[in-house]
């Protein structure tokens, strides 16, 4: 199940998708993660790096169905907010996806230039947008000039991270277009 997350001109990206919901509908208290939600959780918080292979396989299957992916110059992982991890889940996924699709995963082009609080700790959309404003930049604006890119993240909540990354990627024509894919989408958008 793919979830359409919107397109240009409503959002700065040309198209964005999530592979599945992070949680499934449930009865009673608590929640239950989807299959992909469990894998993302295991990769991100449970330090189960082996989950990346399964996720990347699903990712590769999906992006191969996208007409726009044929022209994508590189896969750009969203820069991590927590640099203390031994390995970065989204970077691992970008590398795995690149290996399966023959594209380049470029971890150095889009960088975080300003640290901020983890977004999972911020409740309001305004706080999330404010925490990210100006947080990202590209290192070499000429590297992908005139070429489309795939922006990759693990979880879509409010879209604030994808929006700010996309703005940085498009600034001064650093790339022609951004297509974004996340593994899961939360049911709460705040």
N, C-alpha and C positions, 0 to 999 in steps of 0.2 A: 504494500500500500504506500503510494507516494502522496505527499501532502504539498499542495501548491502554496507557497508563502507570499506570492505577490510579484509584481513586475513594474518596470519603468513605465510611466512617469510617476506612479504613486510612490514607489521606493527608488532609491538611487541605483539599484542593480537592475539588470535586464530581465532576469528571471531567478527565482529561488525556490528550492524544494527541500523537504525533509523526507527521509525514507520511511519514517513511521512516527507514531505518537510515543512519547516517553512512558506514559502509563496507559493502562487499559481501564475501561469502565468497570466499576465495582459496586457492590452492595455493602453497606455498613461502614464502619470506621476504617481509616487507613487507605492505602492504595496498593495496587499491584503493578509492577513495571511490565511493559511489553517485552518480547524477546530481545529486540534491539536495545530497549531501555536497560535491561539487565546486563547486556554486554557492554554498553557504554559505562554503566555504573562500575562494573568489574574492572574495566580498563582505566577509568578515571580515578576511582576511589579505592578499589580493591587491589590495585596494582597487578592485575592479571593481564600481562602483555599479550598472552596468547589469544585473547578476545579480539585483538586487532585484525588477525587474519580472517576471521569469520565476518567481521564488519566490513573489511576491505573487499571481500568477495562480493557481498551484497552491493556495496558502493560501485564497484566496477561494472556489475551487471546493470545497475541503474544508469550510470552516466553513459554507458555504451548505447543506450536507447535515446539519448538526447542528441538531436541534430546539431545543436550548438557546440557540443563537446568535440566534434571533429576538428574545429578550428581553434580550440583553446591552446594557448602557447605554454601554459604552466599551471600547476596546482599550487595555490598559495594557502598555507595553513594560517588560521587566525593565531597571532602571537599570544603565547600563554600569559596569564596574569600571575601564576604561581611558578616562579623560576626555581623553587626549592625541590621540585619533584626530580627524581633520578632520571626519568625520561618523560617527555611531554606527549600526552595521548594524541592530540590533534596532529602533531608532527609525525608521530609513528603512523597514524592513519594516512597522512599525505604520502609518506614514503611507500607504504604498502599499496596504496592506490596507484601511485606512479609506476611501481614495479609491474602491476597488472595491466596497465593501459599504455605503457610506453611514453608517457608524458614525464616532464620534469617536475619534481616537487621542490619548490624554492622557498626555503625557510628564512633566507636572509634578506629578501626583497621588501617585505612588509614587516616593520618592527614596531614594538611598543616603545614609545619615547617618554612616556610618563606612566609611572605606576599608580595604581589606585586600589581601592578596596575591592575584594571579590564581589562580583555582581550578584552572586547568590545571596549575599547578605543585605542587599539593597532592595527595598520593597516597591517603591513607586517608580513608574516609568521616567519621571522627571529626574529622580536621583540617579538612575541608571544612565540616562542620556548625559547628564552633567558630569558624572564620573568618567565618561569616555571621551568627552569633547576634547579634541586635540591630542588624544592618547596614542595615535598611530601615524606613521609616516613611511614613505618608501625610500629606500637607500639609493636607488639608481633610476631616476625618472625616465631615462632613455631606453632601458633594457627591454621593456615590453610596449613601448610607444606604438600605438596603432594596432595593438593585438588584444584579443579577448583573453580573459583569465578566469579560472575557476577558484573561488574562495571556499575553503572548507572549514567547518566547525563541527563540534560534537553535538551541542544542544542548542536549539532555538527556543528562547523564552519570550522576550519582548521584541527582538530584532535590533536592539540598540547596538550590540557589538557588530553585527553584519553591516548595519547602516554606517557606522563610523569608519569601519575598515574600508567599505566601498568608497566612501567620500575621499579617504586618503589615497586610495588606489586610482581614482579618477582625476584627482587634483592635478592641474597643469598638464592634462593629457598623458599621464604616466601609463595608461592603458586605454584601449578602445571601449571595452565593456567588461562588466563583472557579472558572472553567473555564480550563484551561491548554492551550496548543498550542505545540509546538516544531517546528522544521523537521525536524531529524534527532535520532536517538538513537544514542549510541555503543554498541558491543557490550560495552564494559567499564563496569561500574557503580561502580567505586571512585572 
